[in-house]
Amino acid sequence: MYSIADLQTFVTVARTGGITSAAGQLGISTATTSHRIAKLEQALGITLFHRNSRTFRLTDEGQIFLERVDVILDDLQQAEMEVGSGTARLRGHLRVTMSPWILSRFIMPVLGEFRRANPDLTIEFLAVDRFVPLVEEAQDCAIRVGQLADSALVARKLSDNDRIVCASPSLLETTGEPRSVDDLRDCPWVCLPWQTRFDVNDAKGRKRPFTVSRSIAVSNSDMLTAGAVEGLGIAVKSRMAVKDELEKGTLVEVLPGCLHAPEAPVWFVFAAESRSGRKTKAFHEVARRAFRR
């Protein structure tokens, strides 16, 4: 029969991709690590890993077993917390999705303390600008920007935010500073692929659709900022995403107030039925601290 230590070893090997790395993380020998995996496979009667000389890769059966074991170990730790002192460190794996600019500018600078307090917890970031469906893509939680559609997700606001039109001073020196929304049509633009249509306010403050003739399309928000700073085009950005550039003067706001409904709050969202409750709650606190800085 296998033990909890065997299950924890299996999870660590799966996360690190190798016996040696898992042994180092667990503080045991490679022989003990190998023995535990072999014992577990023998007890289950299945092969958990595809092996070669360097790496261990989960089989289909191993992947299914990992998903179940991760929940079981998390529940076990939760039970220990409820009957014990409540100070047990987090363990397991947490999957979080957010825009690249949020990860690089807000989360990474505060992540070190959290990692040092919870060395047994691994975190996997999916840094993309689209709204990732949490359940379908096996994400535990997300940080999202903008107005949220009605859904079964639980949302907690992290910060107010708005979107602006901005450009580098060097670009405006070359093209001339736009004086009206109509002037924007003649400007070069750098955009995300789906960011070519939005609503603006006309001279009388009325909502009107606007289509960008993009010069350059980039795949993520950090590259969008870089393109704007380099003078490749005007961009629509979250004000929080370019706060440093606005303060340094490498970007300036263009036609303040021209965007219709520019409000784009930052939210922490998760599924109400999430099984990673403690880990998600703890990471929510990390996000809250990040946006209070």
N, C-alpha and C positions, 0 to 999 in steps of 0.2 A: 504494500500500500504506500501511497505517496503522502508527503507532509506539506504543511503550509510553506515551509522553507523551499521545498521542491517547486511549488507553484510560483513563489516569489523569484526563484532562480530562473524559471522558464520565462517569466515576464521580462526580466532584466536582459536575458539573452536575446529575446525578440526585439526589445527596444534598442539594444546596442549593436546587434548584428554579429556578435561573435562571442566565443567562449572566453577569450583572454580579456576583452574589454568588460564583459559582465563580471568576471572574477575580480577584476580590479575594483569595480564599483561596489561589489558586495563584500570585499575584503576577505575572500576565501581563495583557495588554490584553484588552478584550472582543472586539476584532476577531480576535485570535489564538484566543481561546476558541471563537468562532463558526466560524472556519475549521476548527479541529480537528474539531468535531462534524460539519460538512458533509462534510469529507474522509472521516470514518469511515462516515457514512451512504452516501456514494457507493461506497466500497470494499465495503461489506456488501450494498448494493442494497436496503436497507430504511430505513424511517423510524423513528428511535429515540424521538422526542419529539413529543407534541402541543404546538404552540406557540400562545401568544397574546401580547398586548403586554407582559405582565408575567411570566408563568411558563412553564416547560418541564415538561411532565408526561409520564412514560414511556408509550409505547405497550405493548401486550402483548408485542410482539417485543423492545422495549427492556428490559422487566422481565426477560425470560428471559436476554437478553444480559448484563444487569447482574449477575445471580446467578452466571453463569459467569465473567465477568471478575473479579469480586471475589475468587473463589477462585484464579484464575490469578495475579493480582497479589500475593495473599497468599503463594502458593507461591513466586513469584519472589523475594519479599523474604526468605522463609525460606531459599531457596537462597543468596542473597547473605550472609545471616547465617552460614550453615554454612561458607562458604569465606572469609569476611572476618573482621572484628574482633569480630562478635557484638554490636555496639552500635547497630545500626540502629533507628530509632524505629518504633513500631507505626504502621500505616496501615490504611485500610479502614473497615469498619463493624462494630460489635459490638452484638448485641441481647441484652438482659438483662431477666429478669422477676423481680419480688419484691413483697412486701407494701409498701403505701405507708409504713408506719411504719419499715420497715428503710431504705427509700430516703431518707426525710426526716431520720431521726435518726442513722443510721450512715454511709450511703454519701455523701450530699451533702457533709457536713462534711470529708471527706478526698479528694474528687474533684478539687479544684483542682490539687494537685501532680501528680496523674496526667495531667490534661489538659495542663498546661504541659510535661510531659516528652514527651507524645505528641500534638502539635497536629494531626497528619494522621489521627488516629483519631477517628471519630465514634461516639457511643454513643446507642442508642435504648433507653429504659427503658419496660417495660410494667409499671406499678405496679398490681397487682391482688392480691386476697387468695386467689383460687383457685389450685389447682395447675395451671399451664399446661403442656400437653404440648409439650415442646420441639421435637420434630421436626415435628409437625403444624402448629405455629404459628411455625415458622422462628425459634426463639429459640436463641441459642448457649449460654446458661447461665442458671442461676436460683439464687436464694437462697430456701430453703424452711424453714418452721417446722413442727416436729412429727415424729411417727414416719413414716418413709418406707416405702412399699410396695416389695416386691421388683420390680426393674425392671432394664433394661439400662444405666441411668444410673450414672455414677460419682459417688459422694458423698464429700465431705470435711467433717467437722464443724468449724464455726466457733466454736460456743459452746454450753455447757449453758444451759438455760432451762426455766422451768416456767410454767404458767398458774395464774391466781388469780382469785377473785371479788373485785371491788372496787367502791367507791362513794364519792361525795363526802360529807364530813362534814355538809354542809347537808341532803342527802337523808336521812341517818340520823337527824338531829335531828327531821325531820318524820315519818318513818315508824317510828322506833324501830330500834335495832340488832338484826338477826336473831340469835337464840340457838341456833337449830337449822336443819337443812336444810328442815324443814317450814315454818319462818317465811319462807323465801325465796319460797314460792308466793304470798304476799300482797304482795310487793314489786313496784314497777314495774321493768321491764327495758328496756335499750337493747341491741339485738343486731344482728349481721350476719344477713342473710336465712336462712342455713343453720345458724345458731348457736342453735337453739331447743331442741335435745335434747343432753344429755350425761350422763355417769355421775357420781354422787356417792357418798360414803361415808355410810351411816346411822350412828346413834348407836353401833352395835356395830362399826363399821368395815367393814361389808359393802357390796359394790357394789350400787348401785341406780340405775335410770334416772330421769332428771329432765327434765320438760318445762317450758319457760319460757312464761309468759303475757306475751309481749312487749308493751311499750307503744309503743316506737319501733323501727323497723328502719332501718338506714343501710347504705350500699353499700360503705364501705371502713373499714379499721381506724383511720385517723386520725380520721375522723368519729365512730367508736365511742368513742374516748378523749375527744373533745370533748364528746360527749353525756353521758358519765359525769361529767366534771368540772363540767358545768353543772347536775348534779343531776337529769337527766332519767330516770335509772334506774340500776340495778345492772348491771354488765357483767362478762363473762369476758374477761380480757386476758392476753397474755404479760407476765410480770413485767418483762422487759427493755423492753417497749414503753411501760411507765408508770413506769419507774424515777425519772424526774425528778419526776413528779407525786406519787409516794409519798414522795420525800425532802422535797418542798415542803409536803406535807400536803394538797394539793388532792384527792387520792384516798387512801383507806385500804383495807387488806385486810379483807375480810369473811369470817368463819368460816374461818380458815386451816386447810388440810388437808382441806377438805370435798370437793374434786374428786378423783375416782378417777383414778389414773394421770395426774397433771398434767404429767408430763415432756414438754417440747416443744423439743428441741434445734434449733439453727439450723444448716442445712446449705448448702454450696455444691455444686451438682450440674451435670453436663454429660454430653453423650452421648460415649461412648468413641470413636466414629468421627468426632467433630467435626472439621471442616476449619479451624476458627478457633483452632487449638491455641495459638499464641503469644499471641493476644489474650485467650483465655480464661484461660490460665495467669497472664498479667499482671493481669487483673482479679481473679482469685482472691487474689493478693497484696494488692490493694487491700482486698478484703473482710476478709482476715485482719487487716490493720492496723486496719480500722474496728472490729472486735470486740475488739481488744486494748486500745483506748483506755479 
